[in-house]
Amino acid sequence: MDNTVRRYTVVLHSENQIGVLNQVANIFTRHSLNMSSMSANASPLEGIHTISIVTYTVEKKIIEVVQQLEKKVDIVRAFYYSDEQTVYRELALYKVPTDKIIGSGNIEDILQGYYAKIIEINRDFTVISKVGTTEETQQLYNELSRFGVMQFQRSGQIMVSREKQEPLYKYLEEREKVKSK
């Protein structure tokens, strides 16, 4: 097993119960792992929520974390992925002074170059939206810094695996076959 520290995304499918995030955080804390990014939302399956957590560690440790997570009653299933196994994005919002970007004359070129768009504009500020990787959203932040970024927020990473079928669906199908026997 490789001892290289890499970026991993842990995807948990859980029942919508109070305290699940606390239990998950405790496991990460016990393993001295920082959560670089976290996103939680309802899944297409009724009663099941998806939590995506990005962390940097070695594969041996991420396997241990996933195994411990699956022992929790409220966790239906947990998976981990390296960046090569996923397609991921995050949303970033930038608030910049309107007068400075209008006076620059090249804001359209900047936004087109980064595939970003203006979502609100008023006298005091303009809000710009960008969907991309962490590196891409950071690059646009660096570019907009010369105008004086008033606020900047980035969402947690959302992702899909490069597998043909959602692993949770495969797991649930197999579980139903066992139950029906």
Buried (B, 14 or more C-beta within 10 A) or exposed (E): EEEEEBBBBBBBBBEEBEEBBEBBEEBBEEBEBEBBBBBBEEBEBEEBBBBBBBBEBBBEBBBBBBEBBEEBEBBBBBBBBEBEBBEBBBBBBBBBBBEBBEEBEEBEEBBEEBEBEBEEEEEEBBBBBBBBEBEBBBBBBEBBEEBEBEEBEBBBBBBEBEEEEBBBEEBBEEEEEEEEE
